[in-house]
Amino acid sequence: SAAAARPAPAVCLAMAEDGLSQILALLVLDSDGQRLAVKYAATARKELFPTIKQQVAFEKKVISKLPKPSATRNEVDVAVIEDYTVLFQMCNDVVICAVASSSENELVVLQLVEGIFASMSQVTQGSSFLSTGLNKQLVLDNLSDVLFILDEVVDEGIIMETEEEKITARIKMIDETEATNAAQAEQMFQKATQSARQKLLGSLIGSRG
């Protein structure tokens, strides 16, 4: 409905008075507007885009209003779409957007978009020797890390981190922890298997005696 498509004045007013930088949505889309990874704040899901259909329609509208991505990395730019401030950065066939209320501090949101773009470029291109920049396939190949970045930078609409070094350090720490846990689990399994074999062997020898 038309009412659902527009920001609720009370919601935007509350955000403006809060003083904290609030993000309604983070969108990682391809050049056709297909979603690769998205994260909507609870407020946006409840008040502004309560259904997937409304979210997808908004994402398509965003792409239709933006210039087409080019092979070179573009700087962060800004657009006003449906009274929302949308800061975006493009590279190849990937578009990264941060959607905020029109009263939001654009400089803070710009730093957020730059941090997300730099972090995604760092974690995705680490798996490619001859990288031509961030692209759709790299995003899909590293989707778990991309989703982790979105979770790390914004928590229920509040900006938590914008520095690429800190974001990628967190990913590295998580990856190392997972690798350590997997190695420990494998070691425990081997010990348990060895113990079971010894018990079985002992029982066989004992039954023969």
C-alpha positions in Angstrom: 0.0 0.0 0.0 1.0 3.6 -0.4 1.0 4.2 3.3 3.4 1.3 3.9 5.8 2.5 1.2 6.4 5.8 2.9 8.4 6.3 6.1 6.3 6.7 9.2 6.9 10.3 10.5 7.0 9.1 14.1 9.7 6.6 13.3 11.9 9.2 11.5 11.3 11.7 14.2 12.4 9.3 16.9 15.6 8.5 14.9 16.4 12.1 14.5 16.0 12.8 18.2 18.0 9.8 19.3 21.3 11.3 18.3 22.8 8.0 17.2 23.5 7.2 13.5 20.6 5.1 12.4 20.6 2.9 9.3 17.3 1.5 7.9 18.8 -1.0 5.6 22.1 -2.3 4.1 21.7 -3.6 0.6 24.2 -5.6 -1.5 22.6 -5.9 -4.9 23.7 -6.8 -8.4 23.3 -4.4 -11.3 19.8 -5.8 -12.1 18.6 -5.1 -8.5 18.8 -8.8 -7.5 19.6 -9.1 -3.8 22.9 -10.7 -2.9 22.9 -9.9 0.8 20.6 -7.5 2.7 20.0 -6.4 6.2 17.0 -4.4 7.4 16.7 -2.9 10.8 13.8 -4.1 13.0 12.2 -0.6 12.8 12.3 -0.7 9.0 11.0 -4.3 8.9 8.1 -3.4 11.2 7.2 0.1 10.0 8.4 0.7 6.5 9.0 -2.6 4.6 7.1 -5.3 6.6 7.0 -7.8 3.7 9.7 -9.3 1.5 7.6 -8.1 -1.5 7.9 -4.5 -0.3 11.6 -4.9 0.4 12.3 -6.3 -3.1 10.2 -3.6 -4.8 12.2 -0.9 -2.9 15.5 -2.6 -3.9 14.4 -2.6 -7.6 13.5 1.1 -7.3 16.8 1.9 -5.8 18.7 0.3 -8.7 16.5 1.9 -11.2 17.3 5.4 -9.8 21.1 4.8 -9.7 23.6 5.0 -12.6 24.8 1.7 -14.0 27.9 0.3 -12.3 31.2 0.5 -14.2 34.3 -1.8 -14.2 36.2 0.8 -12.2 35.5 1.4 -8.5 33.3 4.5 -8.1 33.5 6.8 -5.1 30.6 6.9 -2.6 27.7 8.9 -4.0 24.3 9.9 -2.6 20.7 9.7 -4.0 17.3 10.6 -2.5 14.8 7.9 -3.1 11.3 7.9 -1.7 12.4 10.5 0.9 15.2 8.2 2.1 18.9 9.2 1.8 20.7 6.4 0.0 24.5 6.4 0.0 26.0 3.9 -2.5 29.2 2.6 -3.9 29.6 0.5 -7.1 32.1 -1.8 -8.7 31.6 -4.1 -11.7 28.2 -5.6 -11.2 27.9 -5.0 -7.4 26.1 -2.1 -5.7 26.4 -1.5 -2.0 23.8 0.8 -0.4 23.1 2.2 3.0 19.5 3.5 3.4 18.9 6.1 6.1 16.3 8.7 7.0 16.6 12.1 5.2 17.7 13.7 8.5 20.7 11.4 9.0 24.3 12.6 9.0 25.5 11.8 5.5 29.2 11.9 6.4 28.8 9.1 9.0 26.8 7.0 6.5 29.5 7.6 3.8 32.2 6.3 6.2 30.0 3.2 6.8 29.6 2.5 3.0 33.4 3.0 2.5 34.1 0.6 5.4 31.7 -2.1 4.1 33.1 -1.8 0.5 36.7 -2.0 1.6 36.0 -4.9 4.0 34.1 -6.9 1.3 36.9 -6.2 -1.2 39.5 -7.4 1.2 37.8 -10.7 2.2 36.5 -11.6 -1.2 39.6 -10.8 -3.3 41.8 -12.7 -0.9 40.6 -15.9 -2.7 41.5 -14.6 -6.2 45.0 -14.1 -7.6 43.9 -12.0 -10.5 41.2 -9.8 -9.1 39.5 -7.1 -11.2 37.7 -5.8 -8.2 34.6 -6.7 -6.3 32.0 -8.6 -8.4 28.8 -10.6 -8.0 30.5 -14.0 -8.2 33.1 -13.1 -5.5 30.3 -11.9 -3.2 28.4 -15.2 -3.7 31.5 -17.2 -3.2 32.2 -15.5 0.1 28.6 -14.9 1.2 29.1 -16.0 4.8 31.8 -13.3 5.3 29.7 -10.7 3.5 26.8 -11.4 5.8 29.2 -11.3 8.8 30.4 -7.8 7.7 26.8 -6.5 7.5 26.1 -7.9 11.0 29.4 -6.4 12.4 28.9 -2.9 11.1 25.3 -2.3 12.1 23.3 -3.6 15.1 19.5 -2.9 14.8 20.1 0.2 12.8 22.9 1.6 14.9 26.3 2.0 13.3 28.8 0.0 15.4 32.0 0.0 13.2 33.2 1.7 10.0 36.9 0.9 9.9 37.9 -1.8 7.4 40.9 -2.9 9.5 38.8 -3.6 12.6 36.0 -5.4 10.6 38.4 -7.7 8.7 40.4 -8.4 11.9 37.1 -9.6 13.5 36.5 -11.9 10.5 40.1 -13.3 10.7 39.6 -13.9 14.4 36.4 -15.7 13.8 37.9 -17.8 11.0 40.9 -18.7 13.2 38.6 -19.7 16.1 36.5 -21.9 13.9 39.7 -23.5 12.5 41.0 -24.1 16.0 37.7 -25.6 17.2 37.5 -27.9 14.1 41.1 -29.1 14.8 40.2 -29.7 18.5 37.1 -31.6 17.6 39.0 -33.8 15.1 41.6 -34.5 17.8 39.0 -35.4 20.3 37.3 -37.7 17.8 40.6 -39.4 17.0 41.3 -39.9 20.7 37.8 -41.3 21.3 38.2 -43.7 18.3 41.6 -44.8 19.5 40.2 -45.4 23.0 37.3 -47.4 21.7 39.6 -49.6 19.6 41.8 -50.3 22.6 38.8 -51.3 24.7 37.5 -53.5 21.9 40.9 -55.1 21.5 41.2 -55.6 25.2 37.8 -57.3 25.4 38.7 -59.6 22.5 42.0 -60.6 24.1 40.3 -61.0 27.5 37.6 -63.3 26.0 40.2 -65.5 24.4 42.0 -66.0 27.7 
